Amino acid sequence: QMQLVESGGGSVQAGGSLRLSCIYSGYKYTDVCMAWFRQISGKEREAVAVIDSVGNADYADSVKGRFTISKDNAKNTEFLQMNNLKPEDSGMYYCAAALERVRLSPVRERLCDLGNLPTDYWGQGTQVTVSA
């Protein structure tokens, strides 16, 4: 059972930056697919960024060029650096993870991207508020 704990949320003005962190425990290997989701009031939860076990990242169009997802396997921590924040980025941000799936045929391929999201384990969420 993997546990995830987010931190780093807060309130900033538009154009500002925040860095979210997610520490995971309960699993000692690095073959983990991780992602950040957000939920804006009244809307469905959406994925904003996902990263596979070797650091390949995939981003939602709405955050490309502004957000960067990364991992520090030695510290069991995932990060989301958010720059040039906009009021529409406000919401509850969640860290999510799953054991990375791999497709072996026709070629070996990691299944960890916006089309193969990790949703097995979730953190409690951290609030991000961006004011105009």
GUVEXVEX-797818 format. One record per atom (N, C-alpha, C): residue number from 1; residue in three letters; atom name; x, y, z. Coordinates in nm, 3 decimals, always signed. Atoms other than C-alpha are relative to their C-alpha. Last residue first. Layout:
+-----+------+------+---------+---------+---------+
| seq | type | atom |       X |       Y |       Z |
+-----+------+------+---------+---------+---------+
| NUM |  ALA |   CA |       X |       Y |       Z |
...
+-----+------+------+---------+---------+---------+
***
This chain:
+-----+------+------+---------+---------+---------+
| seq | type | atom |       X |       Y |       Z |
+-----+------+------+---------+---------+---------+
| 132 |  ALA |    N |  -0.028 |  -0.085 |  +0.117 |
| 132 |  ALA |   CA |  -0.594 |  +3.827 |  -1.028 |
| 132 |  ALA |    C |  +0.077 |  +0.125 |  +0.038 |
| 131 |  SER |    N |  +0.084 |  -0.119 |  +0.009 |
| 131 |  SER |   CA |  -0.567 |  +3.587 |  -0.738 |
| 131 |  SER |    C |  +0.043 |  +0.087 |  -0.117 |
| 130 |  VAL |    N |  -0.068 |  -0.103 |  +0.077 |
| 130 |  VAL |   CA |  -0.427 |  +3.236 |  -0.761 |
| 130 |  VAL |    C |  -0.095 |  +0.118 |  -0.017 |
| 129 |  THR |    N |  +0.087 |  -0.113 |  +0.030 |
| 129 |  THR |   CA |  -0.531 |  +2.985 |  -0.498 |
| 129 |  THR |    C |  +0.080 |  +0.109 |  -0.068 |
| 128 |  VAL |    N |  -0.071 |  -0.106 |  +0.071 |
| 128 |  VAL |   CA |  -0.372 |  +2.641 |  -0.473 |
| 128 |  VAL |    C |  -0.101 |  +0.109 |  -0.035 |
| 127 |  GLN |    N |  +0.074 |  -0.105 |  +0.066 |
| 127 |  GLN |   CA |  -0.505 |  +2.394 |  -0.217 |
| 127 |  GLN |    C |  +0.093 |  +0.103 |  -0.062 |
| 126 |  THR |    N |  -0.051 |  -0.126 |  -0.051 |
| 126 |  THR |   CA |  -0.324 |  +2.071 |  -0.135 |
| 126 |  THR |    C |  -0.061 |  +0.113 |  -0.084 |
| 125 |  GLY |    N |  +0.021 |  -0.124 |  +0.074 |
| 125 |  GLY |   CA |  -0.471 |  +1.726 |  -0.175 |
| 125 |  GLY |    C |  +0.060 |  +0.120 |  +0.069 |
| 124 |  GLN |    N |  +0.117 |  -0.068 |  -0.056 |
| 124 |  GLN |   CA |  -0.515 |  +1.421 |  +0.046 |
| 124 |  GLN |    C |  -0.030 |  +0.132 |  -0.069 |
| 123 |  GLY |    N |  -0.026 |  -0.079 |  -0.118 |
| 123 |  GLY |   CA |  -0.284 |  +1.203 |  -0.158 |
| 123 |  GLY |    C |  -0.126 |  +0.072 |  +0.042 |
| 122 |  TRP |    N |  +0.022 |  -0.144 |  +0.003 |
| 122 |  TRP |   CA |  -0.402 |  +0.936 |  -0.394 |
| 122 |  TRP |    C |  +0.046 |  +0.064 |  +0.130 |
| 121 |  TYR |    N |  -0.025 |  -0.060 |  -0.131 |
| 121 |  TYR |   CA |  -0.317 |  +0.579 |  -0.485 |
| 121 |  TYR |    C |  -0.007 |  +0.153 |  -0.012 |
| 120 |  ASP |    N |  +0.018 |  +0.097 |  -0.107 |
| 120 |  ASP |   CA |  -0.443 |  +0.362 |  -0.769 |
| 120 |  ASP |    C |  +0.012 |  +0.061 |  +0.139 |
| 119 |  THR |    N |  +0.112 |  -0.040 |  -0.086 |
| 119 |  THR |   CA |  -0.504 |  +0.637 |  -1.024 |
| 119 |  THR |    C |  -0.021 |  -0.095 |  +0.117 |
| 118 |  PRO |    N |  -0.003 |  +0.076 |  -0.125 |
| 118 |  PRO |   CA |  -0.199 |  +0.640 |  -1.246 |
| 118 |  PRO |    C |  -0.110 |  +0.048 |  +0.094 |
| 117 |  LEU |    N |  -0.021 |  -0.073 |  -0.124 |
| 117 |  LEU |   CA |  -0.287 |  +0.775 |  -1.591 |
| 117 |  LEU |    C |  +0.002 |  -0.093 |  +0.121 |
| 116 |  ASN |    N |  -0.015 |  +0.113 |  -0.092 |
| 116 |  ASN |   CA |  -0.244 |  +0.591 |  -1.917 |
| 116 |  ASN |    C |  +0.034 |  +0.057 |  +0.136 |
| 115 |  GLY |    N |  +0.094 |  +0.103 |  +0.042 |
| 115 |  GLY |   CA |  -0.359 |  +0.832 |  -2.188 |
| 115 |  GLY |    C |  +0.004 |  -0.123 |  +0.089 |
| 114 |  LEU |    N |  +0.136 |  -0.051 |  -0.019 |
| 114 |  LEU |   CA |  -0.199 |  +1.130 |  -2.019 |
| 114 |  LEU |    C |  -0.106 |  -0.099 |  -0.046 |
| 113 |  ASP |    N |  +0.014 |  -0.128 |  +0.068 |
| 113 |  ASP |   CA |  +0.122 |  +0.929 |  -1.990 |
| 113 |  ASP |    C |  -0.145 |  +0.045 |  +0.018 |
| 112 |  CYS |    N |  +0.012 |  -0.103 |  -0.103 |
| 112 |  CYS |   CA |  +0.252 |  +0.617 |  -1.817 |
| 112 |  CYS |    C |  +0.002 |  +0.135 |  -0.072 |
| 111 |  LEU |    N |  +0.135 |  -0.054 |  +0.013 |
| 111 |  LEU |   CA |  +0.237 |  +0.295 |  -2.014 |
| 111 |  LEU |    C |  -0.024 |  +0.098 |  +0.114 |
| 110 |  ARG |    N |  +0.058 |  -0.035 |  -0.130 |
| 110 |  ARG |   CA |  +0.606 |  +0.219 |  -2.052 |
| 110 |  ARG |    C |  -0.136 |  +0.065 |  -0.023 |
| 109 |  GLU |    N |  +0.047 |  -0.137 |  -0.015 |
| 109 |  GLU |   CA |  +0.678 |  +0.057 |  -2.386 |
| 109 |  GLU |    C |  -0.058 |  +0.022 |  +0.138 |
| 108 |  ARG |    N |  +0.018 |  -0.028 |  -0.142 |
| 108 |  ARG |   CA |  +0.867 |  -0.255 |  -2.488 |
| 108 |  ARG |    C |  -0.034 |  +0.148 |  +0.017 |
| 107 |  VAL |    N |  -0.124 |  -0.044 |  -0.063 |
| 107 |  VAL |   CA |  +0.812 |  -0.307 |  -2.857 |
| 107 |  VAL |    C |  -0.029 |  +0.029 |  +0.145 |
| 106 |  PRO |    N |  -0.113 |  +0.046 |  +0.083 |
| 106 |  PRO |   CA |  +0.547 |  -0.508 |  -3.044 |
| 106 |  PRO |    C |  +0.137 |  +0.048 |  +0.049 |
| 105 |  SER |    N |  +0.009 |  +0.027 |  +0.144 |
| 105 |  SER |   CA |  +0.479 |  -0.613 |  -2.774 |
| 105 |  SER |    C |  -0.086 |  +0.105 |  -0.069 |
| 104 |  LEU |    N |  -0.118 |  +0.069 |  +0.052 |
| 104 |  LEU |   CA |  +0.604 |  -0.579 |  -2.417 |
| 104 |  LEU |    C |  -0.001 |  -0.016 |  -0.151 |
| 103 |  ARG |    N |  +0.046 |  +0.084 |  +0.111 |
| 103 |  ARG |   CA |  +0.362 |  -0.325 |  -2.273 |
| 103 |  ARG |    C |  +0.123 |  -0.057 |  -0.068 |
| 102 |  VAL |    N |  -0.089 |  +0.007 |  +0.117 |
| 102 |  VAL |   CA |  +0.470 |  -0.197 |  -1.935 |
| 102 |  VAL |    C |  -0.063 |  -0.090 |  -0.104 |
| 101 |  ARG |    N |  +0.029 |  +0.113 |  +0.088 |
| 101 |  ARG |   CA |  +0.257 |  -0.084 |  -1.642 |
| 101 |  ARG |    C |  +0.090 |  +0.009 |  -0.124 |
| 100 |  GLU |    N |  -0.005 |  -0.024 |  +0.143 |
| 100 |  GLU |   CA |  +0.402 |  +0.146 |  -1.380 |
| 100 |  GLU |    C |  -0.026 |  -0.127 |  -0.079 |
|  99 |  LEU |    N |  -0.113 |  +0.077 |  +0.054 |
|  99 |  LEU |   CA |  +0.289 |  +0.079 |  -1.028 |
|  99 |  LEU |    C |  -0.004 |  +0.013 |  -0.152 |
|  98 |  ALA |    N |  +0.033 |  +0.141 |  +0.024 |
|  98 |  ALA |   CA |  +0.044 |  +0.354 |  -0.949 |
|  98 |  ALA |    C |  +0.128 |  -0.070 |  -0.043 |
|  97 |  ALA |    N |  -0.106 |  +0.094 |  +0.038 |
|  97 |  ALA |   CA |  +0.055 |  +0.709 |  -0.824 |
|  97 |  ALA |    C |  -0.056 |  -0.138 |  -0.027 |
|  96 |  ALA |    N |  +0.051 |  +0.135 |  +0.021 |
|  96 |  ALA |   CA |  -0.151 |  +1.021 |  -0.764 |
|  96 |  ALA |    C |  +0.113 |  -0.090 |  -0.049 |
|  95 |  CYS |    N |  -0.103 |  +0.088 |  +0.049 |
|  95 |  CYS |   CA |  -0.075 |  +1.366 |  -0.623 |
|  95 |  CYS |    C |  -0.060 |  -0.141 |  -0.014 |
|  94 |  TYR |    N |  -0.018 |  +0.133 |  -0.056 |
|  94 |  TYR |   CA |  -0.372 |  +1.594 |  -0.588 |
|  94 |  TYR |    C |  +0.117 |  -0.071 |  -0.067 |
|  93 |  TYR |    N |  -0.095 |  +0.080 |  +0.077 |
|  93 |  TYR |   CA |  -0.413 |  +1.966 |  -0.642 |
|  93 |  TYR |    C |  +0.028 |  -0.130 |  +0.074 |
|  92 |  MET |    N |  -0.065 |  +0.098 |  -0.087 |
|  92 |  MET |   CA |  -0.721 |  +2.145 |  -0.514 |
|  92 |  MET |    C |  +0.087 |  -0.089 |  -0.088 |
|  91 |  GLY |    N |  +0.072 |  +0.124 |  -0.024 |
|  91 |  GLY |   CA |  -0.807 |  +2.447 |  -0.723 |
|  91 |  GLY |    C |  +0.075 |  -0.085 |  +0.099 |
|  90 |  SER |    N |  +0.042 |  +0.020 |  -0.139 |
|  90 |  SER |   CA |  -0.679 |  +2.771 |  -0.871 |
|  90 |  SER |    C |  -0.079 |  -0.130 |  +0.013 |
|  89 |  ASP |    N |  -0.075 |  +0.113 |  -0.055 |
|  89 |  ASP |   CA |  -0.514 |  +2.738 |  -1.212 |
|  89 |  ASP |    C |  -0.042 |  -0.032 |  +0.143 |
|  88 |  GLU |    N |  +0.066 |  +0.125 |  +0.038 |
|  88 |  GLU |   CA |  -0.789 |  +2.956 |  -1.362 |
|  88 |  GLU |    C |  +0.078 |  -0.124 |  +0.042 |
|  87 |  PRO |    N |  +0.115 |  +0.027 |  -0.089 |
|  87 |  PRO |   CA |  -0.648 |  +3.251 |  -1.167 |
|  87 |  PRO |    C |  -0.070 |  -0.131 |  -0.032 |
|  86 |  LYS |    N |  +0.117 |  -0.077 |  +0.041 |
|  86 |  LYS |   CA |  -0.323 |  +3.216 |  -1.364 |
|  86 |  LYS |    C |  -0.115 |  -0.029 |  +0.096 |
|  85 |  LEU |    N |  +0.132 |  +0.051 |  -0.039 |
|  85 |  LEU |   CA |  +0.018 |  +3.101 |  -1.251 |
|  85 |  LEU |    C |  -0.110 |  +0.097 |  -0.040 |
|  84 |  ASN |    N |  +0.096 |  -0.082 |  +0.073 |
|  84 |  ASN |   CA |  +0.325 |  +3.210 |  -1.445 |
|  84 |  ASN |    C |  -0.144 |  -0.046 |  +0.028 |
|  83 |  ASN |    N |  -0.040 |  -0.138 |  +0.026 |
|  83 |  ASN |   CA |  +0.522 |  +2.922 |  -1.296 |
|  83 |  ASN |    C |  -0.108 |  +0.073 |  -0.080 |
|  82 |  MET |    N |  +0.103 |  -0.072 |  +0.073 |
|  82 |  MET |   CA |  +0.418 |  +2.594 |  -1.137 |
|  82 |  MET |    C |  +0.041 |  +0.146 |  -0.011 |
|  81 |  GLN |    N |  -0.037 |  -0.141 |  +0.003 |
|  81 |  GLN |   CA |  +0.688 |  +2.351 |  -1.034 |
|  81 |  GLN |    C |  -0.099 |  +0.073 |  -0.088 |
|  80 |  LEU |    N |  +0.065 |  -0.073 |  +0.109 |
|  80 |  LEU |   CA |  +0.527 |  +2.016 |  -0.962 |
|  80 |  LEU |    C |  +0.036 |  +0.147 |  +0.016 |
|  79 |  PHE |    N |  +0.018 |  -0.143 |  -0.008 |
|  79 |  PHE |   CA |  +0.742 |  +1.780 |  -0.759 |
|  79 |  PHE |    C |  -0.085 |  +0.050 |  -0.117 |
|  78 |  GLU |    N |  +0.040 |  -0.053 |  +0.131 |
|  78 |  GLU |   CA |  +0.756 |  +1.410 |  -0.682 |
|  78 |  GLU |    C |  -0.026 |  +0.149 |  +0.018 |
|  77 |  THR |    N |  +0.078 |  -0.123 |  +0.007 |
|  77 |  THR |   CA |  +0.942 |  +1.272 |  -0.383 |
|  77 |  THR |    C |  -0.024 |  +0.040 |  -0.144 |
|  76 |  ASN |    N |  +0.140 |  +0.042 |  +0.016 |
|  76 |  ASN |   CA |  +1.077 |  +0.933 |  -0.289 |
|  76 |  ASN |    C |  -0.095 |  +0.119 |  -0.008 |
|  75 |  LYS |    N |  +0.078 |  -0.057 |  -0.111 |
|  75 |  LYS |   CA |  +1.397 |  +1.103 |  -0.171 |
|  75 |  LYS |    C |  -0.147 |  -0.039 |  -0.007 |
|  74 |  ALA |    N |  -0.075 |  +0.022 |  -0.124 |
|  74 |  ALA |   CA |  +1.636 |  +0.895 |  -0.381 |
|  74 |  ALA |    C |  -0.078 |  +0.050 |  +0.121 |
|  73 |  ASN |    N |  +0.021 |  +0.137 |  -0.048 |
|  73 |  ASN |   CA |  +1.377 |  +0.881 |  -0.657 |
|  73 |  ASN |    C |  +0.070 |  -0.027 |  +0.131 |
|  72 |  ASP |    N |  -0.127 |  +0.031 |  -0.065 |
|  72 |  ASP |   CA |  +1.370 |  +1.258 |  -0.694 |
|  72 |  ASP |    C |  -0.016 |  -0.137 |  +0.062 |
|  71 |  LYS |    N |  -0.007 |  +0.097 |  -0.109 |
|  71 |  LYS |   CA |  +1.093 |  +1.322 |  -0.941 |
|  71 |  LYS |    C |  +0.141 |  -0.006 |  +0.054 |
|  70 |  SER |    N |  -0.129 |  +0.067 |  -0.015 |
|  70 |  SER |   CA |  +0.991 |  +1.600 |  -1.178 |
|  70 |  SER |    C |  -0.007 |  -0.095 |  +0.118 |
|  69 |  ILE |    N |  +0.008 |  +0.111 |  -0.094 |
|  69 |  ILE |   CA |  +0.685 |  +1.778 |  -1.318 |
|  69 |  ILE |    C |  +0.137 |  -0.068 |  +0.006 |
|  68 |  THR |    N |  -0.101 |  +0.103 |  +0.021 |
|  68 |  THR |   CA |  +0.723 |  +2.119 |  -1.479 |
|  68 |  THR |    C |  -0.014 |  -0.105 |  +0.108 |
|  67 |  PHE |    N |  -0.017 |  +0.097 |  -0.109 |
|  67 |  PHE |   CA |  +0.439 |  +2.367 |  -1.522 |
|  67 |  PHE |    C |  +0.109 |  -0.100 |  -0.038 |
|  66 |  ARG |    N |  +0.009 |  -0.069 |  -0.129 |
|  66 |  ARG |   CA |  +0.436 |  +2.683 |  -1.737 |
|  66 |  ARG |    C |  +0.028 |  -0.093 |  +0.118 |
|  65 |  GLY |    N |  -0.083 |  -0.118 |  +0.000 |
|  65 |  GLY |   CA |  +0.539 |  +2.572 |  -2.087 |
|  65 |  GLY |    C |  -0.001 |  +0.077 |  +0.130 |
|  64 |  LYS |    N |  -0.127 |  +0.015 |  +0.073 |
|  64 |  LYS |   CA |  +0.250 |  +2.330 |  -2.112 |
|  64 |  LYS |    C |  +0.076 |  +0.131 |  -0.004 |
|  63 |  VAL |    N |  -0.113 |  -0.032 |  -0.087 |
|  63 |  VAL |   CA |  -0.014 |  +2.401 |  -1.846 |
|  63 |  VAL |    C |  +0.135 |  -0.012 |  -0.069 |
|  62 |  SER |    N |  +0.024 |  -0.122 |  -0.077 |
|  62 |  SER |   CA |  -0.339 |  +2.419 |  -2.044 |
|  62 |  SER |    C |  +0.119 |  +0.041 |  +0.087 |
|  61 |  ASP |    N |  -0.026 |  -0.119 |  +0.082 |
|  61 |  ASP |   CA |  -0.219 |  +2.167 |  -2.301 |
|  61 |  ASP |    C |  -0.009 |  +0.129 |  +0.082 |
|  60 |  ALA |    N |  +0.123 |  -0.051 |  +0.059 |
|  60 |  ALA |   CA |  -0.204 |  +1.895 |  -2.036 |
|  60 |  ALA |    C |  +0.032 |  +0.128 |  -0.075 |
|  59 |  TYR |    N |  +0.071 |  -0.110 |  -0.060 |
|  59 |  TYR |   CA |  +0.146 |  +1.769 |  -1.982 |
|  59 |  TYR |    C |  -0.132 |  +0.028 |  -0.071 |
|  58 |  ASP |    N |  +0.108 |  -0.035 |  +0.092 |
|  58 |  ASP |   CA |  +0.350 |  +1.454 |  -2.037 |
|  58 |  ASP |    C |  -0.086 |  +0.103 |  +0.070 |
|  57 |  ALA |    N |  +0.116 |  -0.074 |  -0.050 |
|  57 |  ALA |   CA |  +0.681 |  +1.373 |  -1.875 |
|  57 |  ALA |    C |  -0.099 |  +0.031 |  -0.110 |
|  56 |  ASN |    N |  +0.072 |  -0.056 |  +0.115 |
|  56 |  ASN |   CA |  +0.955 |  +1.116 |  -1.929 |
|  56 |  ASN |    C |  -0.131 |  +0.062 |  +0.049 |
|  55 |  GLY |    N |  +0.003 |  -0.145 |  +0.010 |
|  55 |  GLY |   CA |  +1.152 |  +1.083 |  -1.607 |
|  55 |  GLY |    C |  -0.066 |  +0.059 |  -0.123 |
|  54 |  VAL |    N |  -0.131 |  -0.048 |  +0.044 |
|  54 |  VAL |   CA |  +1.264 |  +0.721 |  -1.603 |
|  54 |  VAL |    C |  -0.001 |  +0.149 |  -0.032 |
|  53 |  SER |    N |  -0.106 |  +0.042 |  -0.091 |
|  53 |  SER |   CA |  +0.978 |  +0.587 |  -1.392 |
|  53 |  SER |    C |  +0.139 |  +0.049 |  -0.041 |
|  52 |  ASP |    N |  -0.021 |  +0.144 |  -0.012 |
|  52 |  ASP |   CA |  +0.711 |  +0.782 |  -1.577 |
|  52 |  ASP |    C |  +0.125 |  -0.028 |  +0.084 |
|  51 |  ILE |    N |  -0.141 |  +0.031 |  +0.021 |
|  51 |  ILE |   CA |  +0.589 |  +1.135 |  -1.520 |
|  51 |  ILE |    C |  +0.022 |  -0.149 |  +0.020 |
|  50 |  VAL |    N |  -0.030 |  +0.138 |  -0.039 |
|  50 |  VAL |   CA |  +0.238 |  +1.278 |  -1.547 |
|  50 |  VAL |    C |  +0.145 |  -0.029 |  -0.034 |
|  49 |  ALA |    N |  -0.134 |  +0.045 |  +0.038 |
|  49 |  ALA |   CA |  +0.110 |  +1.635 |  -1.563 |
|  49 |  ALA |    C |  +0.021 |  -0.142 |  +0.052 |
|  48 |  VAL |    N |  -0.078 |  -0.110 |  +0.055 |
|  48 |  VAL |   CA |  -0.219 |  +1.826 |  -1.546 |
|  48 |  VAL |    C |  +0.138 |  -0.044 |  -0.044 |
|  47 |  ALA |    N |  -0.144 |  +0.020 |  -0.010 |
|  47 |  ALA |   CA |  -0.472 |  +1.548 |  -1.496 |
|  47 |  ALA |    C |  +0.072 |  +0.119 |  -0.061 |
|  46 |  GLU |    N |  -0.072 |  +0.014 |  +0.125 |
|  46 |  GLU |   CA |  -0.829 |  +1.663 |  -1.445 |
|  46 |  GLU |    C |  +0.149 |  -0.020 |  +0.027 |
|  45 |  ARG |    N |  -0.144 |  +0.002 |  -0.022 |
|  45 |  ARG |   CA |  -1.078 |  +1.625 |  -1.161 |
|  45 |  ARG |    C |  +0.070 |  -0.024 |  -0.134 |
|  44 |  GLU |    N |  -0.059 |  +0.131 |  -0.023 |
|  44 |  GLU |   CA |  -1.427 |  +1.711 |  -1.276 |
|  44 |  GLU |    C |  +0.151 |  +0.014 |  +0.022 |
|  43 |  LYS |    N |  -0.047 |  +0.071 |  +0.119 |
|  43 |  LYS |   CA |  -1.561 |  +2.061 |  -1.237 |
|  43 |  LYS |    C |  +0.059 |  -0.135 |  +0.038 |
|  42 |  GLY |    N |  +0.108 |  +0.020 |  +0.095 |
|  42 |  GLY |   CA |  -1.774 |  +2.245 |  -0.983 |
|  42 |  GLY |    C |  +0.039 |  -0.075 |  -0.125 |
|  41 |  SER |    N |  +0.135 |  +0.008 |  -0.054 |
|  41 |  SER |   CA |  -1.480 |  +2.381 |  -0.790 |
|  41 |  SER |    C |  -0.103 |  -0.013 |  -0.111 |
|  40 |  ILE |    N |  +0.052 |  -0.134 |  -0.018 |
|  40 |  ILE |   CA |  -1.156 |  +2.313 |  -0.972 |
|  40 |  ILE |    C |  -0.145 |  -0.012 |  +0.039 |
|  39 |  GLN |    N |  +0.145 |  -0.007 |  +0.006 |
|  39 |  GLN |   CA |  -1.000 |  +1.977 |  -0.926 |
|  39 |  GLN |    C |  -0.044 |  +0.141 |  +0.033 |
|  38 |  ARG |    N |  +0.061 |  -0.112 |  -0.071 |
|  38 |  ARG |   CA |  -0.637 |  +1.921 |  -1.002 |
|  38 |  ARG |    C |  -0.151 |  -0.006 |  -0.017 |
|  37 |  PHE |    N |  +0.134 |  -0.033 |  +0.047 |
|  37 |  PHE |   CA |  -0.433 |  +1.618 |  -1.090 |
|  37 |  PHE |    C |  -0.044 |  +0.127 |  +0.071 |
|  36 |  TRP |    N |  +0.071 |  -0.105 |  -0.073 |
|  36 |  TRP |   CA |  -0.061 |  +1.559 |  -1.056 |
|  36 |  TRP |    C |  -0.134 |  +0.023 |  -0.070 |
|  35 |  ALA |    N |  +0.066 |  -0.110 |  +0.070 |
|  35 |  ALA |   CA |  +0.090 |  +1.236 |  -1.176 |
|  35 |  ALA |    C |  -0.052 |  +0.102 |  +0.099 |
|  34 |  MET |    N |  +0.058 |  -0.098 |  -0.090 |
|  34 |  MET |   CA |  +0.310 |  +0.943 |  -1.088 |
|  34 |  MET |    C |  -0.057 |  +0.117 |  -0.079 |
|  33 |  CYS |    N |  +0.055 |  -0.105 |  +0.087 |
|  33 |  CYS |   CA |  +0.406 |  +0.617 |  -1.257 |
|  33 |  CYS |    C |  -0.070 |  +0.099 |  +0.093 |
|  32 |  VAL |    N |  +0.126 |  -0.062 |  -0.037 |
|  32 |  VAL |   CA |  +0.620 |  +0.403 |  -1.028 |
|  32 |  VAL |    C |  -0.035 |  +0.108 |  -0.102 |
|  31 |  ASP |    N |  +0.082 |  +0.015 |  +0.119 |
|  31 |  ASP |   CA |  +0.895 |  +0.163 |  -1.117 |
|  31 |  ASP |    C |  -0.142 |  +0.050 |  +0.026 |
|  30 |  THR |    N |  +0.014 |  -0.126 |  +0.073 |
|  30 |  THR |   CA |  +1.122 |  +0.308 |  -0.848 |
|  30 |  THR |    C |  -0.089 |  -0.012 |  -0.124 |
|  29 |  TYR |    N |  -0.056 |  +0.004 |  +0.134 |
|  29 |  TYR |   CA |  +1.101 |  +0.034 |  -0.585 |
|  29 |  TYR |    C |  -0.030 |  +0.130 |  -0.076 |
|  28 |  LYS |    N |  -0.142 |  -0.032 |  +0.002 |
|  28 |  LYS |   CA |  +1.058 |  +0.072 |  -0.209 |
|  28 |  LYS |    C |  +0.061 |  +0.001 |  -0.139 |
|  27 |  TYR |    N |  -0.045 |  +0.077 |  +0.116 |
|  27 |  TYR |   CA |  +0.684 |  +0.099 |  -0.180 |
|  27 |  TYR |    C |  +0.144 |  +0.038 |  -0.026 |
|  26 |  GLY |    N |  +0.069 |  +0.127 |  +0.006 |
|  26 |  GLY |   CA |  +0.511 |  +0.213 |  +0.138 |
|  26 |  GLY |    C |  +0.036 |  -0.085 |  -0.119 |
|  25 |  SER |    N |  -0.058 |  +0.103 |  -0.085 |
|  25 |  SER |   CA |  +0.606 |  +0.575 |  +0.106 |
|  25 |  SER |    C |  -0.080 |  -0.127 |  -0.016 |
|  24 |  TYR |    N |  +0.069 |  +0.127 |  +0.000 |
|  24 |  TYR |   CA |  +0.543 |  +0.869 |  -0.123 |
|  24 |  TYR |    C |  +0.078 |  -0.102 |  +0.083 |
|  23 |  ILE |    N |  -0.086 |  +0.107 |  -0.052 |
|  23 |  ILE |   CA |  +0.633 |  +1.232 |  -0.070 |
|  23 |  ILE |    C |  -0.079 |  -0.129 |  +0.002 |
|  22 |  CYS |    N |  +0.077 |  +0.118 |  -0.039 |
|  22 |  CYS |   CA |  +0.450 |  +1.479 |  -0.292 |
|  22 |  CYS |    C |  +0.099 |  -0.108 |  +0.042 |
|  21 |  SER |    N |  -0.077 |  +0.121 |  -0.026 |
|  21 |  SER |   CA |  +0.580 |  +1.830 |  -0.337 |
|  21 |  SER |    C |  -0.094 |  -0.112 |  +0.039 |
|  20 |  LEU |    N |  +0.066 |  +0.104 |  -0.078 |
|  20 |  LEU |   CA |  +0.419 |  +2.138 |  -0.491 |
|  20 |  LEU |    C |  +0.093 |  -0.120 |  +0.014 |
|  19 |  ARG |    N |  -0.058 |  +0.133 |  +0.023 |
|  19 |  ARG |   CA |  +0.623 |  +2.435 |  -0.603 |
|  19 |  ARG |    C |  -0.068 |  -0.099 |  +0.093 |
|  18 |  LEU |    N |  +0.009 |  +0.090 |  -0.115 |
|  18 |  LEU |   CA |  +0.448 |  +2.767 |  -0.643 |
|  18 |  LEU |    C |  +0.067 |  -0.131 |  -0.037 |
|  17 |  SER |    N |  -0.041 |  +0.140 |  +0.010 |
|  17 |  SER |   CA |  +0.502 |  +3.060 |  -0.877 |
|  17 |  SER |    C |  -0.025 |  -0.074 |  +0.131 |
|  16 |  GLY |    N |  -0.090 |  +0.054 |  -0.100 |
|  16 |  GLY |   CA |  +0.359 |  +3.405 |  -0.942 |
|  16 |  GLY |    C |  +0.027 |  -0.149 |  -0.019 |
|  15 |  GLY |    N |  -0.138 |  -0.018 |  +0.043 |
|  15 |  GLY |   CA |  +0.213 |  +3.552 |  -1.257 |
|  15 |  GLY |    C |  +0.102 |  -0.056 |  +0.096 |
|  14 |  ALA |    N |  -0.021 |  +0.043 |  +0.138 |
|  14 |  ALA |   CA |  -0.128 |  +3.592 |  -1.099 |
|  14 |  ALA |    C |  +0.141 |  +0.036 |  -0.044 |
|  13 |  GLN |    N |  +0.060 |  -0.085 |  +0.101 |
|  13 |  GLN |   CA |  -0.098 |  +3.651 |  -0.728 |
|  13 |  GLN |    C |  +0.031 |  -0.055 |  -0.138 |
|  12 |  VAL |    N |  -0.093 |  -0.088 |  +0.071 |
|  12 |  VAL |   CA |  -0.024 |  +3.373 |  -0.488 |
|  12 |  VAL |    C |  -0.078 |  +0.089 |  -0.094 |
|  11 |  SER |    N |  +0.064 |  -0.108 |  +0.075 |
|  11 |  SER |   CA |  -0.207 |  +3.168 |  -0.227 |
|  11 |  SER |    C |  +0.106 |  +0.089 |  -0.062 |
|  10 |  GLY |    N |  +0.010 |  -0.131 |  -0.064 |
|  10 |  GLY |   CA |  -0.085 |  +2.835 |  -0.098 |
|  10 |  GLY |    C |  -0.071 |  +0.098 |  -0.089 |
|   9 |  GLY |    N |  +0.105 |  -0.086 |  +0.050 |
|   9 |  GLY |   CA |  +0.005 |  +2.478 |  -0.184 |
|   9 |  GLY |    C |  -0.002 |  +0.134 |  +0.074 |
|   8 |  GLY |    N |  -0.047 |  -0.107 |  +0.087 |
|   8 |  GLY |   CA |  +0.343 |  +2.334 |  -0.101 |
|   8 |  GLY |    C |  -0.108 |  +0.090 |  -0.058 |
|   7 |  SER |    N |  -0.023 |  -0.125 |  -0.071 |
|   7 |  SER |   CA |  +0.258 |  +1.995 |  +0.045 |
|   7 |  SER |    C |  +0.037 |  +0.106 |  -0.103 |
|   6 |  GLU |    N |  -0.034 |  -0.122 |  +0.075 |
|   6 |  GLU |   CA |  +0.131 |  +1.658 |  -0.070 |
|   6 |  GLU |    C |  +0.028 |  +0.115 |  +0.095 |
|   5 |  VAL |    N |  +0.028 |  -0.119 |  -0.078 |
|   5 |  VAL |   CA |  +0.143 |  +1.326 |  +0.116 |
|   5 |  VAL |    C |  +0.049 |  +0.122 |  -0.077 |
|   4 |  LEU |    N |  -0.044 |  -0.124 |  +0.065 |
|   4 |  LEU |   CA |  +0.117 |  +0.995 |  -0.064 |
|   4 |  LEU |    C |  -0.040 |  +0.119 |  +0.086 |
|   3 |  GLN |    N |  +0.057 |  -0.120 |  -0.060 |
|   3 |  GLN |   CA |  +0.092 |  +0.649 |  +0.091 |
|   3 |  GLN |    C |  +0.063 |  +0.123 |  -0.066 |
|   2 |  MET |    N |  -0.079 |  -0.121 |  +0.010 |
|   2 |  MET |   CA |  +0.148 |  +0.331 |  -0.108 |
|   2 |  MET |    C |  -0.073 |  +0.117 |  +0.064 |
|   1 |  GLN |    N |  +0.083 |  -0.118 |  +0.000 |
|   1 |  GLN |   CA |  +0.000 |  +0.000 |  +0.000 |
|   1 |  GLN |    C |  +0.088 |  +0.125 |  +0.000 |
+-----+------+------+---------+---------+---------+
***
